[in-house]
Amino acid sequence: MMATNAYIKLVSSSAKKDITLEEVKELLLYYKNITSKTGDQLDWNYEDAAFPYEIKENEEAKGKWFYLFSNQDRYRTIIIGVDKETIVSDDGTEMEQTYIQITLPESSTFGDKGKANEFCKFLAKKLQGELHLFNGRIMYYYPRK
C-alpha cells in the first residue's frame, strides 16, 4: 500500500482555530477512555479493539508529529502531525489555517486505514473541522451557512 494522507482542516467556523500536538494526543486518549467505558457496559474488553495502539514520539519529531504503534496482527502504524498552511479566503485576504495530518505509511495495513478513518471522523466531529479523507472526498463537520 502506498503512503496516503488525510487532513482535518480547522476552518473559520470550526470549534477551534488552532490546535497543538498535545491537544490531539489528549483527544485520542479521551477516545480511548470513552471506548473503554463502552466495553465496561458491554462486559467486553472493547478498549483493545477500539484503540489497539500505543502513542509514541521520536526525539526528532518532538512537537511536530507522533505515531500510533501496534504489535497486533492487523495493525501497525499511523502517523499524526499538526501544521499550518496559508490560504486565500473568498475576499482575497491571506490567512493561516491549522490542520491535522494523518498519514498511513507504506507499512500500514487495511486495519490501520479503517482505524485512521474512525479517528479522523472522531477528531473532525469534535473540532468541527473539514475532513479530507484518504480517498479524496471531503466531509464537513462545521456549521455551514
Buried (B, 14 or more C-beta within 10 A) or exposed (E): EEEBBBBBBBBEBBBEBEBEBEBBBEBBEEBBEBBBEEBEEEEEEBBBEBBBBEBEBEEEBEEEBBBBBBEEEEBBBBBBBBEEEEBEEEEEEEEEBBBBBBBBBEEBBEBBBEBBBBBBBBBBBBBBBBBBBBEEEEBEBBEEE
